[in-house]
Amino acid sequence: MKVTLSALDTSESSFMPLVVIEFAQDVKEETKEWLKNRIIAPKKDGDNNDDFLTMAECQFIIKHELENLRAKDEKMIPGYPQAKLYPGKSLLRRLLTSGIVIQVFPLHDNEALKKLEDTWYTRFALKYQPIDSIRGYFGETIALYFGFLEYFTFALIPMAVIGLPYYLFVWEDYDKYVIFASFNLIWSTVILEVWKRGCANMTYRWGTLLMKRKFEEPRPGFHGVLGINSITGKEEPLYPSYKRQLRIYLVSLPFVCLCLYFSLYVMMIYFDLEVWALGLHENSGSEWTSVLLYVPSIIYAIVIEIMNRLYRYAAEFLTSWENHRLESAYQNHLILKVLVFNFLNCFASLFYIAFVLKDMKLLRQSLATLLITSQILNQIVESLLPYWLQRKHGVRVKRKVQALKVDIDATLYEQVILEKEMGTYLGTFDDYLELFLQFGYVSLFSCVYPLAAAFAVLNNFTEVNSDALKMCRVFKRPFSEPSAGIGVWQLAFETMSVISVVTNCALIGMSPQVNAIFPESKADLILIVVVVEHALLALKFILAFAIPDKPRHIQMKLARLEFESLEALKQQQMKLVTENLKEEPKESGKEKAI
C-alpha cells in the first residue's frame, strides 16, 4: 500500500500537522511542487510563538491563506492543461473542482479533544457547557451556537412549567389562555434581548465583539475579471452587480416561487389524506383505526424533512451561482431562501387548519405530530446514524493499519486515514434552522398547544449532547470562524416572535368563549383583537428598546477603549508634528550655508 501523505515523511517525531491537503491518486509531482511554492512564496520567516495563537486560530489562518491564493499570469495548472486558469481565479477552488485535490481539512488534537470531551458530554448531567473551552478548540462561531442552544433550552423551562398545568386543567377554555399567550409574547421578546447581552459578554471576552465585516475579502467561490478594488486598492476579481441582480430576479426568485407552489400542492395532498383517514375511522368506529388519524401527519412530517433537505441543496447551488463577492452576502441570501421555504413548508398547513378549517383539535394533533416527528428524525439523521457509520469505518481503518507494515508513525497515519473519511461539518446553518423551527412551533400556536415547550426542552437536553458528540467524533474538525454574534439568525428569531403576536391574538379572538362576548357584532371583536395585538407589539418594541444590547460594564469598557485609541492617535500625531518642527530648522540652516 502506497503512503502518499507527505506529512508522514517528516523526520521530526513530534511533528503534528495542522491541516491536511489530500491529493487524488497519481497527481503529478510538478503539480505538487507548484502548489507548494505558491503556498510558501509570500511567506516570510517570523517568530515562533507557539502559545500566542490557539490551534484553531492557526488553522483558520492557514485556511485563509489557501483560499486567497489566486491565479496571476498562469494559464493552466502545471501538469494538467485541461485545468484552465485566468487571472483572479481561486487556485484551491480550481484544484478541488478539477479533482486534483480531494479535500482540505484540519486535524483533531487528540489530547485537547479528550480534555474537552471529559468536561462537555461524556457524563450525562445537567450542567453548564464549557463554552470558553469549546471556543478555544472549535472557534467562536461554533461556541456561540452551543451557547445559544444552552441559553434557549434554559429559557424554555419557564414556558414548559407554566404550560403544563394549562394543558392538564384548562384544555378547552381558550379564553383562559390569554394570560399564557401574553406571557409567551413577553417571554419571546425578553429572552432574545437578554441573549444579546450575554452574547456581548462572551464576544467581548473573546475579542471579537468589535470585529468589522466592512472590508471583508472576497469569498473563495467568487469569480470575475482580475482588477483593482477602488476602495481597498487591492488586486481582486471584479464582477458587475447588475449581472448578479439579473440572476437573482430572473432565475432564483422564480425557482423559489415554484418550490413554494409545490410545497402548497403537497400540503393539499396531506389534507386529502386526513379526510380519508377520518372517513375510514368514522365508518369503522374501531379503536384500531383511531391510530390511522396520526398516520397522515407522520407521513407529512417525513415528507417535509425530505423536501427541506432537497431544497437546501438547490438553494446552495443557486446562491453560489449568483456569485456573491462576500461570504456574509452569500450567507444572507442563502438563509433568506431557506427560511422562506422552510417557514411555508413547515407552518403553512398549521395556518390553513387554524384560519381556514378552524379545527382546533386537528391543529393540536398536527402541531404535536410535526414537532415530535421532526425532533426524532433530526436526532437520528444528524447524530445517531452518522455516529454508527463512523464507528464501523473506524474498526475497518484500525484493521488496515494493523496489517500495514511501513516505517511511519502508525498512530498519526491512522488518525489521518480515519478523519479524511469522516463527514464534513457544513456549518451551524442547519443547527440554527432546527432551533428556529422549534421556536416557531413553541411560539406561534402557544395558546392551542402549550405542551410544545416541554417537548422542546426534553429534545434540547439530548440535543446538546448529541451535537457535542457529532462535533467531536462524527465529523471532521471544522475550520474555526471568528464571529461577533449569531448574525442574521437574531433577526430571524425576532421576526418569528412578531408573527407569533398576530397568530396568538387571532386564535384567541376565534375561540368560542371570546366570540360569545360579541354574539352580534363581529366588527367590535375584530377591532378589539387588532387593538390588543397592536398593544402587545408596542409592548414588545418598548421592551426591546428598554433592554440595552450591551451590559453597562461592557459599554464603559468599549468607551474607554475608544478613548484610549483616540488618545494614542493624538499622541502619535503630536510626535510626528514635533519631529517635523525639529527637522525644519536644520534644513533652513543647510540652505543658508549653501
C-alpha positions in Angstrom: 0.0 0.0 0.0 1.5 3.3 -1.1 1.6 6.1 1.5 1.2 9.5 -0.2 0.8 11.7 2.8 4.0 13.8 2.8 3.4 15.0 6.4 4.2 11.5 7.5 7.7 11.5 5.9 9.0 14.2 8.2 12.0 13.3 10.4 10.6 15.2 13.4 9.0 12.7 15.7 7.0 15.5 17.4 5.5 16.9 14.2 1.8 17.4 14.3 0.2 18.7 11.1 -2.4 21.4 11.5 -4.1 21.0 8.1 -4.2 18.1 5.7 -4.4 18.5 1.9 -5.5 15.3 0.3 -4.4 14.8 -3.4 -6.1 12.5 -5.8 -4.2 9.4 -6.8 -1.2 9.7 -9.2 -1.1 13.5 -9.1 2.0 14.7 -10.9 5.0 15.8 -8.9 5.3 19.1 -10.8 1.7 20.0 -9.7 2.5 19.3 -6.1 5.8 21.3 -6.3 3.9 24.2 -8.0 1.3 24.3 -5.3 3.9 24.1 -2.5 5.8 27.0 -4.0 2.7 29.1 -4.4 1.8 28.5 -0.7 5.1 29.3 0.8 6.1 32.1 -1.7 4.5 35.1 0.0 5.5 34.0 3.5 8.4 35.3 5.5 10.1 33.8 8.5 8.8 35.1 11.8 9.0 34.5 15.4 7.9 31.0 16.6 5.3 32.0 19.2 3.6 28.6 19.8 1.5 29.9 22.7 0.4 33.2 21.0 -2.4 31.6 18.9 -4.6 28.6 19.6 -4.5 25.6 17.3 -8.0 26.6 15.9 -6.7 30.1 15.2 -3.6 28.7 13.4 -5.8 26.5 11.3 -8.1 29.5 10.4 -5.0 31.5 9.2 -3.9 28.6 7.0 -7.4 28.2 5.5 -7.5 32.0 4.9 -4.1 31.9 3.1 -5.1 28.9 1.0 -8.4 30.4 -0.1 -6.8 33.6 -1.1 -4.2 32.0 -3.4 -5.3 33.3 -6.8 -4.0 32.9 -10.3 -1.9 35.7 -11.7 -0.3 35.0 -15.1 -0.8 31.2 -15.1 -2.9 29.9 -17.9 -3.3 26.3 -16.5 -2.4 24.2 -13.6 1.1 22.7 -14.3 0.8 19.1 -15.5 -2.9 19.5 -16.2 -3.5 21.6 -19.3 -7.3 20.8 -19.2 -7.5 22.7 -15.9 -7.6 26.3 -17.2 -6.8 29.3 -15.1 -7.4 33.0 -15.6 -6.2 36.0 -13.5 -8.1 36.2 -10.3 -9.3 32.5 -10.2 -9.1 30.8 -6.8 -6.4 28.2 -7.1 -7.7 26.0 -4.3 -11.2 26.0 -5.8 -9.9 25.1 -9.3 -7.8 22.2 -7.8 -10.9 20.9 -6.0 -13.3 21.2 -8.9 -10.7 19.6 -11.2 -10.3 16.6 -8.9 -6.6 17.2 -8.3 -7.1 18.0 -4.6 -9.8 15.9 -2.9 -10.2 17.9 0.2 -8.6 20.2 2.8 -9.3 19.7 6.4 -7.8 20.4 9.9 -6.8 17.6 12.1 -8.1 17.0 15.6 -5.8 17.4 18.6 -6.5 14.1 20.4 -5.1 15.2 23.7 -7.1 18.5 23.7 -10.2 16.8 22.4 -10.1 14.2 25.2 -10.0 17.0 27.8 -12.8 18.8 26.1 -15.0 15.7 26.0 -14.4 15.0 29.6 -15.9 18.3 30.6 -18.5 18.5 27.9 -20.7 15.5 27.2 -19.1 12.2 28.3 -21.1 12.3 31.6 -24.8 12.9 31.1 -25.6 15.6 33.7 -27.5 18.9 34.0 -24.6 21.3 33.9 -23.3 24.3 32.0 -21.2 23.7 29.0 -17.5 24.7 28.9 -18.2 27.5 26.3 -14.7 29.0 26.6 -13.1 25.6 26.0 -15.4 25.0 23.0 -14.3 28.4 21.6 -10.6 27.6 22.2 -11.0 24.3 20.2 -13.6 25.0 17.6 -13.7 28.8 17.3 -16.2 31.5 18.1 -19.0 30.6 15.6 -19.5 27.1 17.0 -19.1 28.2 20.6 -21.8 30.8 20.1 -24.1 28.2 18.7 -23.7 25.9 21.7 -24.0 29.0 24.0 -27.3 29.9 22.3 -28.6 26.3 22.4 -27.9 26.1 26.1 -29.4 29.5 26.8 -32.5 28.8 24.7 -33.0 25.5 26.4 -33.0 27.0 29.9 -35.2 29.9 28.7 -37.8 27.4 27.6 -38.1 25.9 31.1 -40.5 28.6 32.4 -42.7 28.2 29.4 -42.8 24.4 29.9 -43.5 24.8 33.6 -46.4 27.2 33.1 -47.7 25.4 30.0 -48.0 22.0 31.7 -50.9 22.9 34.1 -52.7 24.8 31.3 -52.6 21.6 29.3 -53.8 19.4 32.1 -56.6 21.6 33.6 -58.0 24.1 31.2 -57.6 22.3 27.8 -60.7 23.5 26.0 -61.1 27.0 27.6 -59.1 29.1 25.1 -60.1 32.4 26.7 -58.1 31.3 29.8 -55.0 31.0 27.6 -54.9 34.8 27.2 -52.6 35.1 30.2 -50.4 32.3 29.0 -50.2 33.7 25.4 -49.4 37.2 26.8 -46.7 35.7 28.9 -45.4 33.8 25.9 -45.2 37.0 23.8 -43.3 39.0 26.5 -41.1 35.9 27.1 -40.1 35.7 23.5 -39.0 39.3 23.5 -37.2 39.3 26.8 -35.1 36.1 26.1 -33.9 37.5 22.7 -32.9 40.8 24.2 -31.2 39.2 27.2 -29.3 36.9 24.8 -27.8 39.9 23.1 -26.4 41.0 26.4 -25.0 37.5 27.1 -23.6 37.3 23.6 -21.9 40.7 24.0 -20.3 39.5 27.3 -18.8 36.4 25.6 -17.6 38.0 22.4 -16.0 40.9 24.3 -14.1 38.4 26.4 -13.0 36.6 23.2 -12.0 39.8 21.5 -14.5 39.5 18.5 -17.2 41.9 19.7 -15.9 44.8 17.5 -15.0 42.6 14.6 -15.7 44.5 11.4 -17.0 42.9 8.2 -17.0 46.1 6.2 -13.7 45.3 4.3 -14.3 41.6 4.1 -12.2 39.9 1.5 -13.8 38.1 -1.5 -15.1 34.6 -0.8 -13.2 31.7 -2.4 -16.1 30.9 -4.8 -16.3 34.4 -6.1 -15.0 34.8 -9.7 -14.6 37.7 -12.1 -12.1 39.7 -14.1 -9.0 40.5 -12.1 -8.8 44.2 -11.3 -8.1 46.8 -8.6 -10.7 47.4 -5.8 -11.4 51.1 -5.8 -11.8 51.2 -2.0 -9.0 49.0 -0.7 -6.6 49.3 -3.7 -6.0 45.5 -3.6 -6.0 43.3 -6.6 -9.1 41.1 -6.7 -11.7 39.7 -9.1 -14.4 42.2 -10.1 -17.9 41.2 -11.2 -20.7 43.6 -12.3 -23.5 43.8 -9.8 -26.2 44.1 -12.5 -25.3 40.6 -13.7 -25.8 39.2 -10.2 -29.2 41.0 -9.9 -30.3 39.5 -13.2 -29.5 36.1 -11.9 -31.4 36.7 -8.7 -34.6 38.1 -10.1 -34.8 36.1 -13.4 -33.7 32.7 -12.1 -33.5 32.4 -8.3 -36.7 34.2 -7.5 -38.9 32.2 -10.0 -37.4 29.0 -8.8 -38.2 29.8 -5.2 -41.7 30.7 -6.1 -42.1 27.4 -8.0 -40.9 25.5 -4.9 -43.3 27.3 -2.7 -46.2 26.4 -5.0 -45.0 22.7 -5.0 -45.0 22.8 -1.2 -48.6 24.1 -1.1 -49.6 21.3 -3.5 -48.1 18.7 -1.3 -49.9 20.3 1.7 -53.3 19.8 -0.1 -52.5 16.1 -0.7 -51.9 15.9 3.1 -55.3 17.3 3.8 -56.8 14.7 1.4 -55.1 12.0 3.4 -56.6 13.5 6.6 -60.1 13.4 5.1 -59.6 9.8 4.0 -58.3 8.7 7.4 -61.1 10.5 9.3 -63.7 8.9 7.0 -62.3 5.4 7.4 -62.3 5.9 11.2 -65.9 7.1 11.3 -67.1 4.3 9.1 -65.4 1.5 11.1 -65.8 3.0 14.6 -62.9 0.8 15.7 -60.2 1.9 18.2 -57.6 0.5 15.9 -58.5 2.9 13.1 -58.0 5.8 15.5 -54.3 5.2 15.1 -54.7 6.0 11.4 -55.7 9.6 12.4 -52.0 10.2 13.2 -50.6 8.5 10.1 -51.1 11.4 7.6 -49.4 13.8 9.9 -46.4 11.5 10.4 -46.1 10.9 6.7 -46.4 14.6 6.0 -43.7 15.4 8.7 -41.3 13.0 7.0 -42.1 14.5 3.6 -41.4 18.0 5.0 -38.0 16.9 6.2 -37.1 15.4 2.8 -38.3 18.5 0.9 -36.4 20.8 3.3 -33.2 18.9 2.7 -33.6 18.7 -1.1 -34.4 22.4 -1.3 -31.4 23.2 0.8 -29.1 21.7 -1.9 -30.9 23.6 -4.6 -30.7 26.9 -2.6 -26.9 26.4 -2.1 -26.3 25.8 -5.8 -28.4 28.9 -6.8 -26.8 31.2 -4.2 -23.3 30.0 -5.3 -24.2 30.6 -8.9 -25.3 34.1 -8.1 -21.6 34.8 -7.5 -21.7 37.0 -4.3 -18.5 38.7 -3.5 -18.6 38.4 0.3 -19.2 35.4 2.4 -21.6 37.4 4.6 -23.7 38.3 1.5 -23.7 34.7 0.4 -24.9 33.5 3.8 -27.6 36.2 4.0 -29.1 35.3 0.6 -28.9 31.6 1.4 -30.6 32.0 4.8 -33.3 34.1 3.2 -34.1 31.5 0.6 -34.1 28.6 3.1 -36.1 30.4 5.8 -38.9 31.5 3.4 -39.3 27.9 2.1 -38.9 26.2 5.4 -41.4 28.6 7.1 -44.0 27.9 4.5 -43.3 24.2 4.2 -43.5 23.6 8.0 -46.2 26.1 9.1 -48.5 26.6 6.1 -50.6 23.5 7.0 -50.9 24.8 10.6 -52.1 28.2 9.4 -54.5 26.6 7.0 -56.0 24.4 9.7 -56.2 27.3 12.2 -57.6 30.1 10.0 -59.4 28.3 7.1 -60.6 25.0 8.5 -60.8 26.4 12.1 -60.3 23.0 13.5 -58.5 23.4 16.8 -58.5 19.7 17.6 -56.8 18.9 14.2 -54.4 21.8 14.8 -53.3 20.4 18.2 -52.8 17.0 16.7 -50.9 18.2 13.6 -48.7 20.5 15.7 -47.8 17.8 18.2 -47.1 15.2 15.4 -45.0 17.6 13.3 -42.9 18.8 16.3 -42.2 15.3 17.8 -41.6 13.6 14.4 -39.2 16.3 13.3 -37.3 16.1 16.5 -36.9 12.3 16.3 -35.9 12.5 12.6 -33.3 15.2 13.3 -31.7 13.2 16.2 -31.5 10.0 14.0 -30.3 11.7 10.8 -27.9 14.2 12.2 -26.2 12.3 15.0 -27.1 8.6 15.6 -26.8 7.3 12.0 -23.6 9.2 11.2 -22.1 8.0 14.6 -22.9 4.4 13.8 -21.4 4.6 10.3 -18.3 6.3 11.7 -17.8 3.6 14.3 -18.0 0.9 11.6 -15.5 2.8 9.5 -13.1 3.2 12.4 -13.0 -0.5 13.0 -12.1 -1.1 9.4 -9.3 1.5 9.4 -7.7 0.0 12.6 -7.6 -3.4 10.9 -5.9 -1.9 7.8 -3.3 -0.1 10.0 -2.5 -3.2 12.0 -1.9 -5.1 8.7 0.2 -2.3 7.2 4.0 -2.6 7.6 5.6 0.8 6.9 8.2 2.9 8.7 5.9 5.7 9.7 4.0 6.9 12.8 1.1 4.4 12.7 -0.9 6.5 15.2 -0.7 9.6 13.1 -1.4 7.7 9.9 -4.4 6.0 11.4 -5.7 9.4 12.6 -5.3 11.0 9.1 -6.9 8.0 7.3 -9.8 7.9 9.8 -10.5 11.6 9.7 -10.3 12.0 6.0 -13.2 9.6 5.6 -15.4 11.4 8.2 -18.3 13.5 7.1 -17.8 17.3 6.6 -19.5 19.6 9.0 -21.3 22.1 6.8 -21.6 24.8 9.5 -24.1 25.9 12.1 -26.8 26.7 9.4 -28.8 23.5 9.9 -28.5 23.7 13.7 -29.8 27.2 13.9 -32.6 26.3 11.4 -33.7 23.5 13.7 -33.9 25.8 16.7 -35.7 28.5 14.6 -38.4 26.0 13.5 -38.7 24.7 17.1 -39.1 28.3 18.3 -41.9 28.7 15.7 -43.7 25.6 16.9 -43.5 26.8 20.5 -44.5 30.5 20.0 -46.8 30.6 17.0 -49.6 28.5 18.4 -48.8 28.5 22.1 -52.5 29.1 23.2 -53.5 26.0 21.4 -50.8 23.6 22.4 -48.9 24.9 25.5 -47.1 21.5 25.9 -44.8 22.3 22.9 -42.3 24.0 25.2 -42.0 20.9 27.4 -41.2 18.7 24.3 -38.7 21.3 23.1 -36.9 21.2 26.5 -36.6 17.4 26.5 -35.3 17.4 23.0 -32.8 20.1 23.6 -31.2 18.5 26.7 -30.4 15.5 24.4 -29.5 17.8 21.5 -26.7 19.4 23.5 -25.0 16.0 24.0 -25.8 14.6 20.5 -24.4 17.8 18.8 -21.3 17.7 21.0 -20.8 14.0 20.0 -21.3 15.0 16.4 -18.7 17.7 16.5 -16.1 15.6 18.3 -16.5 12.1 16.9 -18.7 12.1 13.8 -17.5 14.9 11.6 -14.1 16.2 10.6 -12.8 19.1 12.7 -14.2 22.2 11.1 -12.1 25.3 10.4 -12.8 27.9 13.1 -14.5 31.1 12.1 -14.4 34.3 14.2 -17.8 35.8 14.9 -19.3 38.7 16.8 -22.8 37.1 17.2 -25.3 34.8 15.7 -25.7 37.2 12.8 -28.9 37.2 10.7 -30.4 34.5 12.9 -31.1 37.1 15.6 -33.3 39.0 13.2 -35.0 35.7 12.1 -35.9 34.8 15.7 -37.2 38.4 16.3 -39.3 38.3 13.2 -40.8 34.9 14.3 -41.7 36.5 17.7 -43.5 39.3 16.0 -45.5 36.9 13.8 -46.4 34.9 16.9 -48.2 38.0 18.3 -50.5 38.2 15.4 -51.3 34.4 15.3 -51.9 34.1 19.0 -54.2 37.2 19.1 -56.1 35.8 16.1 -56.5 32.4 17.7 -57.8 33.8 20.9 -60.2 36.0 19.0 -61.6 33.0 17.2 -62.3 31.0 20.4 -66.0 30.3 21.1 -65.7 31.8 24.6 -64.4 35.1 23.2 -67.0 35.1 20.4 -69.8 34.6 22.9 -69.0 38.0 24.3 -69.8 39.6 21.0 -72.6 37.5 19.6 -74.0 40.1 17.2 -71.1 42.5 16.3 -68.1 40.8 14.8 -66.7 44.1 13.9 -66.2 45.0 17.5 -64.5 41.7 18.1 -62.1 42.2 15.2 -61.4 45.8 16.4 -60.6 44.7 20.0 -58.3 41.9 18.7 -56.5 44.3 16.5 -56.1 46.8 19.3 -54.8 44.1 21.7 -52.4 42.9 19.0 -51.0 46.4 18.4 -50.7 47.0 22.2 -48.7 43.8 22.6 -46.5 44.7 19.6 -45.9 48.1 21.2 -45.0 46.4 24.5 -42.5 44.2 22.6 -40.8 47.1 21.0 -40.7 49.1 24.2 -39.1 46.1 26.0 -36.6 45.7 23.2 -35.7 49.4 23.4 -35.6 49.4 27.2 -33.2 46.5 27.5 -29.7 47.6 26.3 -28.0 45.2 23.8 -24.7 45.5 25.8 -24.4 45.5 29.6 -23.3 48.7 31.3 -19.8 47.5 32.1 -19.2 46.4 28.5 -20.4 49.8 27.3 -17.9 51.5 29.7 -15.1 49.3 28.6 -15.8 50.0 24.9 -16.0 53.7 25.6 -12.7 53.5 27.5 -11.1 51.6 24.6 -12.3 54.2 22.1 -11.0 57.0 24.2 -7.5 55.3 24.6 -7.4 54.7 20.9 -8.1 58.4 20.1 -5.5 59.5 22.7 -2.9 57.2 21.3 -3.6 58.5 17.8 -3.4 62.1 19.1 -0.1 61.4 20.8 1.3 59.8 17.6 0.2 62.8 15.5 1.8 65.2 18.1 5.0 63.2 17.9 5.1 63.5 14.1 4.5 67.2 14.2 7.2 67.7 16.8 9.7 65.7 14.7 8.8 67.8 11.6 9.3 71.0 13.5 12.8 69.9 14.7 13.8 69.0 11.2 12.7 72.3 9.6 15.4 74.5 11.4 18.1 72.0 10.3 17.0 72.2 6.7 16.9 76.0 6.7 20.4 76.1 8.3 21.7 73.9 5.5 20.1 76.3 2.9 21.8 79.3 4.4 25.2 77.5 4.5 24.8 76.8 0.8 
